[in-house]
Amino acid sequence: MAQAWKCSGLRWSADGPVLVWDSGRRSALTWGKRVAFGVAEGGGRTCVGARGHACPVRAAVPGRSTGARCEECARLDRAHSVAADTFADDPRPYRVYLAWFGPGMVKVGITAEERGSARLLEQGAVCFSWLGTGPLMAARRTEELLRAALGVPDRIPYLDKRAVRAALPETEAERAAEIAELHARAVALGGWPESLVPALCQPVDHARVFGLGGLSAAVGAVGELVAGGAVSGRLVAAAGPDLHLETDAGVVVLDTRLMTGWELVPAGGGEVTVPVRQFKVPPSVQAGLF
């Protein structure tokens, strides 16, 4: 019987995307590499735990869940996150940023300065620019100010991000245009916390890092993994947690967060035998494209 592995997710290194396994093993992903694995027969998907601790009851979790956590572990994990606003005395400096995912898709967010651009790579931001740096609560207040004043959200659905990756503007200047315009409006606003130091607009483009040049539109996205199913395809692009895999049926997107919690085994076939949802362009994107 083939040895089973458990995936702990996709990470972004200086050299590109890497799949990390619970054993500590890391699998570097390069364009053109075949990604192929099967889901162990007879098993189910179990909770991955929280904050480095295993789920005490090894609870079953749904195949479509991107968090792969039971209700209790999800609560514990969120209670220790920056997004929960439970650590107002965090002494680390934080950065406020604007991130662009496609035409009309800009969000504002914050990340610890020590993390660099890792958060932007993890979200699949095609282009971004820093807005300023300061204490956590100053960064949080600035984020809220910009959301209200500029009408930009703090979250963009992955469905929307995936829908436009194959139809992005061709040049870095075009991709940075919305970021530059919103950055100028943001720094002109009053009410910024005095402890937040504004940053110049210096857009960083990830299109080449993600392999988006010449990307074919996806025909579908893996909806969930199932016991006994398999995924196989040639890696043509990656952004955030998503792998764009070229298969016999066309490009299929695999959200690697769906891999966590399953026992995975090697697979040599060339087919995708797990449920795939037909790719749909959101109405908001459709209106912008046509």
MONOR-V565330 format. One record per residue. N is the residue number from 0. RES is the residue in three letters. PHI is phi in whole degrees, -180 to 180 (NA if undefined). PSI is psi in degrees with one decimal (* if undefined). OMEGA is omega in radians with two decimals (none if undefined). Layout:
n & res & phi & psi & omega
N & RES & PHI & PSI & OMEGA
N & RES & PHI & PSI & OMEGA
This chain:
n & res & phi & psi & omega
0 & MET & NA & 134.5 & -3.11
1 & ALA & -66 & 144.5 & 3.10
2 & GLN & -67 & 136.2 & 3.14
3 & ALA & -96 & 144.4 & 3.13
4 & TRP & -123 & 154.3 & 3.02
5 & LYS & -117 & 129.9 & -3.11
6 & CYS & -91 & 136.2 & 3.08
7 & SER & -104 & 6.0 & 3.00
8 & GLY & 122 & 176.9 & 3.12
9 & LEU & -95 & 133.9 & 3.06
10 & ARG & -122 & 154.7 & 3.11
11 & TRP & -109 & 120.1 & 3.10
12 & SER & -105 & 178.6 & 3.10
13 & ALA & -63 & -23.7 & -3.11
14 & ASP & -98 & -0.5 & 3.13
15 & GLY & 125 & -165.8 & -3.07
16 & PRO & -74 & 145.4 & -3.13
17 & VAL & -139 & 130.9 & 3.00
18 & LEU & -85 & 130.9 & -3.12
19 & VAL & -111 & 137.4 & -3.10
20 & TRP & -111 & 154.5 & -3.09
21 & ASP & -58 & -25.7 & 3.14
22 & SER & -74 & -10.5 & -3.06
23 & GLY & 99 & -11.7 & 3.11
24 & ARG & -66 & 145.9 & 3.13
25 & ARG & -126 & 136.0 & 3.14
26 & SER & -116 & 106.5 & 3.11
27 & ALA & -69 & 140.1 & -3.12
28 & LEU & -112 & 126.4 & 3.12
29 & THR & -125 & 153.4 & -3.11
30 & TRP & -60 & 133.5 & -3.13
31 & GLY & 95 & -14.1 & -3.13
32 & LYS & -72 & 140.0 & 3.10
33 & ARG & -83 & 125.9 & 3.06
34 & VAL & -103 & 117.3 & -3.08
35 & ALA & -145 & 128.7 & 3.08
36 & PHE & -157 & 156.8 & 3.05
37 & GLY & -116 & 162.1 & 3.08
38 & VAL & -101 & 128.6 & -3.06
39 & ALA & -55 & 139.0 & 3.10
40 & GLU & -69 & 148.3 & 2.96
41 & GLY & 77 & -5.9 & -3.13
42 & GLY & -103 & 179.6 & 3.09
43 & GLY & -132 & 179.2 & 3.14
44 & ARG & -94 & 129.1 & -3.10
45 & THR & -117 & 154.7 & -3.11
46 & CYS & -59 & 139.0 & -3.12
47 & VAL & -88 & -0.2 & 3.13
48 & GLY & 82 & -167.7 & -3.08
49 & ALA & -146 & 141.4 & 3.04
50 & ARG & 54 & 38.3 & 3.10
51 & GLY & 84 & 3.9 & 3.14
52 & HIS & -112 & 139.8 & 3.14
53 & ALA & -69 & 151.8 & 3.07
54 & CYS & -64 & 125.0 & -3.06
55 & PRO & -65 & -22.4 & -3.11
56 & VAL & -114 & 5.0 & -3.11
57 & ARG & 46 & 52.0 & -3.06
58 & ALA & -64 & 145.9 & 3.05
59 & ALA & -75 & 142.3 & 3.11
60 & VAL & -129 & 151.5 & -3.10
61 & PRO & -64 & 149.3 & 3.14
62 & GLY & -65 & -27.5 & -3.08
63 & ARG & -87 & -5.2 & -3.12
64 & SER & -73 & 127.7 & 3.10
65 & THR & -84 & -15.2 & 3.12
66 & GLY & -87 & -27.2 & -3.13
67 & ALA & 55 & 36.1 & 3.10
68 & ARG & -127 & 145.5 & 3.02
69 & CYS & -72 & 171.6 & -3.06
70 & GLU & -60 & -43.0 & -3.10
71 & GLU & -69 & -44.6 & 3.14
72 & CYS & -68 & -34.9 & 3.08
73 & ALA & -64 & -38.7 & 3.12
74 & ARG & -65 & -44.2 & 3.13
75 & LEU & -64 & -40.3 & -3.12
76 & ASP & -65 & -44.4 & -3.11
77 & ARG & -69 & -31.4 & -3.12
78 & ALA & -63 & -21.4 & -3.14
79 & HIS & -107 & 17.5 & -3.12
80 & SER & -101 & 155.9 & 3.09
81 & VAL & -62 & -35.3 & -3.09
82 & ALA & -62 & -21.8 & -3.10
83 & ALA & -83 & -7.5 & -3.13
84 & ASP & 57 & 35.7 & -3.13
85 & THR & -99 & -4.2 & -3.11
86 & PHE & -125 & 64.2 & -3.09
87 & ALA & -65 & -21.4 & -3.11
88 & ASP & -96 & 15.0 & 3.09
89 & ASP & -58 & 119.6 & -3.05
90 & PRO & -81 & -8.3 & -3.07
91 & ARG & -72 & 146.6 & 3.03
92 & PRO & -74 & 147.2 & 3.14
93 & TYR & -123 & 152.9 & 3.10
94 & ARG & -113 & 140.9 & 3.00
95 & VAL & -98 & 139.7 & -3.09
96 & TYR & -139 & 159.5 & 2.93
97 & LEU & -111 & 129.9 & -3.13
98 & ALA & -123 & 136.4 & -3.10
99 & TRP & -115 & 130.7 & -3.11
100 & PHE & -116 & -9.7 & -3.12
101 & GLY & 162 & 172.7 & -3.12
102 & PRO & -52 & 123.6 & 3.12
103 & GLY & 77 & 7.4 & -3.10
104 & MET & -119 & 84.6 & 3.10
105 & VAL & -123 & 137.6 & 3.08
106 & LYS & -129 & 160.4 & 3.04
107 & VAL & -112 & 144.4 & -3.14
108 & GLY & -158 & 178.9 & 3.09
109 & ILE & -132 & 154.7 & 3.09
110 & THR & -153 & 150.3 & 3.10
111 & ALA & -62 & 135.1 & -3.10
112 & GLU & -56 & -35.9 & -3.08
113 & GLU & -66 & -17.8 & -3.13
114 & ARG & -83 & -9.1 & -3.12
115 & GLY & 60 & -136.4 & -3.10
116 & SER & -94 & 10.7 & -3.08
117 & ALA & -56 & -42.4 & -3.12
118 & ARG & -62 & -37.3 & -3.13
119 & LEU & -70 & -39.0 & 3.07
120 & LEU & -65 & -41.5 & -3.12
121 & GLU & -64 & -31.2 & -3.14
122 & GLN & -85 & -12.6 & -3.10
123 & GLY & 80 & 29.1 & 3.12
124 & ALA & -69 & 120.5 & -3.13
125 & VAL & -73 & -33.1 & -3.14
126 & CYS & -148 & 145.6 & 3.09
127 & PHE & -154 & 164.4 & 3.02
128 & SER & -147 & 143.1 & 3.04
129 & TRP & -72 & 148.7 & 3.07
130 & LEU & -109 & -30.5 & -3.13
131 & GLY & 176 & 169.7 & -3.10
132 & THR & -136 & 139.6 & 3.11
133 & GLY & -179 & -171.1 & 3.12
134 & PRO & -62 & 158.5 & -3.07
135 & LEU & -53 & -51.8 & -3.05
136 & MET & -69 & -30.6 & 3.05
137 & ALA & -67 & -40.9 & 3.10
138 & ALA & -64 & -40.6 & 3.13
139 & ARG & -65 & -41.7 & 3.13
140 & ARG & -65 & -38.7 & 3.11
141 & THR & -65 & -41.7 & 3.11
142 & GLU & -58 & -45.7 & -3.14
143 & GLU & -66 & -38.8 & 3.11
144 & LEU & -60 & -46.1 & -3.08
145 & LEU & -71 & -36.5 & 3.09
146 & ARG & -58 & -44.8 & -3.09
147 & ALA & -74 & -43.7 & -3.03
148 & ALA & -77 & -36.5 & -3.08
149 & LEU & -98 & -11.5 & -3.14
150 & GLY & 70 & 30.9 & 3.11
151 & VAL & -106 & 143.5 & -3.11
152 & PRO & -82 & 174.1 & 3.02
153 & ASP & -106 & 9.5 & -3.13
154 & ARG & -153 & 138.1 & 3.05
155 & ILE & -123 & 124.6 & -3.13
156 & PRO & -61 & 141.2 & -3.14
157 & TYR & -63 & -30.2 & 3.10
158 & LEU & -58 & -42.0 & 3.14
159 & ASP & -68 & -40.8 & -3.14
160 & LYS & -61 & -45.1 & -3.09
161 & ARG & -66 & -31.9 & -3.03
162 & ALA & -66 & -23.4 & -3.02
163 & VAL & -113 & -2.3 & -3.04
164 & ARG & -61 & -29.3 & -3.12
165 & ALA & -90 & 1.6 & -3.09
166 & ALA & -133 & 36.9 & -3.13
167 & LEU & -82 & 155.5 & 3.02
168 & PRO & -54 & 147.9 & -2.99
169 & GLU & -77 & -31.7 & -3.04
170 & THR & -103 & 155.4 & 3.10
171 & GLU & -63 & -36.9 & -3.13
172 & ALA & -62 & -42.1 & 3.12
173 & GLU & -66 & -40.1 & -3.12
174 & ARG & -70 & -26.4 & -3.11
175 & ALA & -90 & -7.0 & -2.99
176 & ALA & -60 & -47.2 & -3.11
177 & GLU & -66 & -38.4 & 3.11
178 & ILE & -61 & -45.8 & -3.11
179 & ALA & -63 & -42.2 & -3.11
180 & GLU & -66 & -44.1 & -3.14
181 & LEU & -72 & -34.1 & 3.10
182 & HIS & -62 & -44.5 & 3.13
183 & ALA & -62 & -42.1 & 3.11
184 & ARG & -66 & -38.1 & -3.10
185 & ALA & -65 & -47.3 & -3.09
186 & VAL & -72 & -17.1 & 3.12
187 & ALA & -84 & -10.4 & -3.13
188 & LEU & -74 & 149.6 & 2.98
189 & GLY & -90 & 168.2 & 3.05
190 & GLY & 93 & 5.0 & 3.09
191 & TRP & -67 & 139.7 & 3.05
192 & PRO & -59 & 138.9 & -3.09
193 & GLU & -64 & -27.2 & -3.08
194 & SER & -82 & -2.1 & 3.11
195 & LEU & -99 & 121.0 & -3.11
196 & VAL & -90 & 116.5 & -3.12
197 & PRO & -63 & 151.7 & 3.11
198 & ALA & -116 & 149.6 & 3.06
199 & LEU & -67 & 154.9 & 3.08
200 & CYS & -77 & 110.3 & 3.12
201 & GLN & -135 & 80.1 & -3.06
202 & PRO & -58 & 138.2 & 3.07
203 & VAL & -114 & 127.5 & -3.06
204 & ASP & -105 & 131.0 & -3.12
205 & HIS & -108 & 5.9 & -3.05
206 & ALA & -57 & -42.7 & -3.14
207 & ARG & -72 & -38.5 & 3.12
208 & VAL & -59 & -38.8 & -3.13
209 & PHE & -83 & -11.6 & -3.11
210 & GLY & 74 & 34.3 & -3.04
211 & LEU & -85 & -11.1 & -3.14
212 & GLY & -66 & 123.5 & 3.14
213 & GLY & 72 & 16.5 & -3.12
214 & LEU & -67 & 132.5 & 3.06
215 & SER & -79 & 145.3 & 3.13
216 & ALA & -62 & 139.9 & 3.14
217 & ALA & -74 & 144.2 & 3.09
218 & VAL & -93 & -15.6 & -3.12
219 & GLY & -175 & 173.9 & 3.12
220 & ALA & -135 & 140.0 & 3.09
221 & VAL & -61 & 125.5 & -3.12
222 & GLY & -84 & -34.4 & 3.12
223 & GLU & -172 & 159.5 & 3.00
224 & LEU & -93 & 154.4 & 3.12
225 & VAL & -138 & 150.1 & 3.13
226 & ALA & -58 & 131.2 & -3.14
227 & GLY & 87 & -7.7 & -3.14
228 & GLY & -83 & 171.5 & -3.12
229 & ALA & -145 & 154.4 & 3.06
230 & VAL & -131 & 132.8 & 3.12
231 & SER & -151 & 133.8 & 3.11
232 & GLY & -177 & 166.0 & -3.14
233 & ARG & -93 & 127.3 & -3.08
234 & LEU & -71 & 120.9 & 3.14
235 & VAL & -114 & -18.8 & 3.11
236 & ALA & -167 & 161.0 & 3.07
237 & ALA & -150 & 139.5 & 3.12
238 & ALA & -151 & 128.7 & -3.07
239 & GLY & 60 & -129.8 & 3.11
240 & PRO & -89 & -0.5 & -2.99
241 & ASP & -91 & 136.9 & 2.95
242 & LEU & -110 & 130.5 & 3.05
243 & HIS & -98 & 112.5 & -3.04
244 & LEU & -111 & 128.1 & 3.08
245 & GLU & -83 & 120.6 & -3.14
246 & THR & -123 & 176.2 & 3.11
247 & ASP & -61 & -26.6 & -3.11
248 & ALA & -92 & -2.0 & -3.08
249 & GLY & 119 & -173.4 & -3.13
250 & VAL & -78 & 128.3 & 3.12
251 & VAL & -120 & 135.6 & 3.14
252 & VAL & -93 & 130.6 & 3.05
253 & LEU & -114 & 116.1 & 3.02
254 & ASP & -80 & 110.3 & -3.03
255 & THR & -66 & -13.3 & 3.07
256 & ARG & -66 & -21.4 & 3.09
257 & LEU & -74 & -14.6 & -3.11
258 & MET & -80 & -24.7 & -3.06
259 & THR & -69 & 145.3 & 3.11
260 & GLY & 90 & -8.7 & 3.13
261 & TRP & -103 & 153.8 & 2.94
262 & GLU & -90 & 120.5 & -3.04
263 & LEU & -112 & 144.4 & -3.10
264 & VAL & -130 & 159.4 & 3.10
265 & PRO & -60 & 148.3 & 3.10
266 & ALA & -140 & 137.2 & -3.11
267 & GLY & -107 & -7.4 & -3.10
268 & GLY & -73 & 171.7 & -3.11
269 & GLY & -115 & 22.5 & -3.07
270 & GLU & -117 & 157.5 & 3.00
271 & VAL & -105 & 113.5 & -3.06
272 & THR & -116 & 23.4 & 3.02
273 & VAL & -108 & 163.0 & -3.13
274 & PRO & -59 & 131.6 & 3.10
275 & VAL & -122 & 125.4 & 3.10
276 & ARG & -88 & 134.8 & 3.09
277 & GLN & -60 & 134.3 & -3.10
278 & PHE & -72 & 131.0 & -3.14
279 & LYS & -124 & 137.7 & 3.09
280 & VAL & -85 & 124.2 & 3.12
281 & PRO & -59 & 147.1 & 3.14
282 & PRO & -53 & -38.7 & -3.12
283 & SER & -64 & -38.4 & 3.12
284 & VAL & -72 & -40.8 & -3.14
285 & GLN & -57 & -42.9 & -3.12
286 & ALA & -65 & -35.1 & -3.12
287 & GLY & -75 & -29.0 & -3.09
288 & LEU & -82 & -28.9 & -3.06
289 & PHE & -122 & * & none
